[in-house]
Each structure stands twice: as structure tokens, then as C-alpha cells.
């Protein structure tokens, strides 16, 4: 998904889904963009950018997946920056993936979240 610097998370999710729906990609993946070491420099260039928190990230993912109308796209959200690992084929696995995201929103302690990645990136705030 593209940078949400100038859009709200909802707009970002909707516009990203619209692009995916139009192109029907064979493969689609997401990752979380955030910076531990370079956040000040990035914020100087894009002062309106703010990292999303865990619940905001999950809500954006739910909106994104809900808006997707894909037929045979391999979907991955399993980069080290993603707290919630999602893997499937859209549209066949859409409802299962949405259920996983909704569980993470409602009961994050039961969702099997991975620890935040602390390499060059820090997830959320």
C-alpha cells in the first residue's frame, strides 16, 4: 500500500483497493512504513505524516480488505513490519482474512500477533 502521508487511513485503504481492483494483480503485499532512526528527517520532508498505532493499522487493513474485489490474487501481509500475519488468495480467502483482522481489532491478545520489529523500523507508536 502506498504512503498515507496526505490521506486519512480510510482514504488510503479505499484508493489502494480501487487501484488493486482495476489492475487485478497476480500478487499483492502490504507492509508498514515507519522509521525508528530516520523519523525526524522523514517528518521534516512530510510534516503531515504520522505513524499509525496498532489499532489504526488493523482498522486500515480491514477497510482495505473489505474494499477489495479481486478474483485470483495471491495476498501477503507477512513482512517483518506487519504485526498480524495474513496470507491467502483473494477473493477465495477474503472472509477468512477479514475474520483474522477483526479478531486482532477486538481481541488482540488472542490474535497471535508477532512482536514489533525493532530493526531499522519501529511499528506504530
C-alpha positions, 0 to 999 in steps of 0.5 A, spaced: 500 500 500 502 506 498 504 512 503 498 515 507 502 521 508 496 526 505 490 521 506 486 519 512 487 511 513 480 510 510 482 514 504 488 510 503 485 503 504 479 505 499 484 508 493 489 502 494 483 497 493 480 501 487 487 501 484 488 493 486 481 492 483 482 495 476 489 492 475 487 485 478 494 483 480 497 476 480 500 478 487 499 483 492 503 485 499 502 490 504 507 492 509 508 498 514 512 504 513 515 507 519 522 509 521 525 508 528 532 512 526 530 516 520 523 519 523 525 526 524 528 527 517 522 523 514 517 528 518 521 534 516 520 532 508 512 530 510 510 534 516 503 531 515 505 524 516 504 520 522 505 513 524 499 509 525 498 505 532 496 498 532 489 499 532 489 504 526 493 499 522 488 493 523 482 498 522 486 500 515 487 493 513 480 491 514 477 497 510 482 495 505 480 488 505 473 489 505 474 494 499 477 489 495 474 485 489 479 481 486 478 474 483 485 470 483 490 474 487 495 471 491 495 476 498 501 477 503 501 481 509 507 477 512 513 482 512 517 483 518 513 490 519 506 487 519 504 485 526 498 480 524 500 475 519 495 474 513 496 470 507 491 467 502 488 468 495 483 473 494 477 473 493 477 465 495 480 467 502 477 474 503 472 472 509 477 468 512 482 474 512 477 479 514 475 474 520 483 474 522 483 482 522 477 483 526 479 478 531 486 482 532 481 489 532 477 486 538 481 481 541 488 482 540 491 478 545 488 472 542 490 474 535 497 471 535 500 477 533 508 477 532 512 482 536 514 489 533 520 489 529 525 493 532 530 493 526 531 499 522 523 500 523 519 501 529 511 499 528 506 504 530 507 508 536 
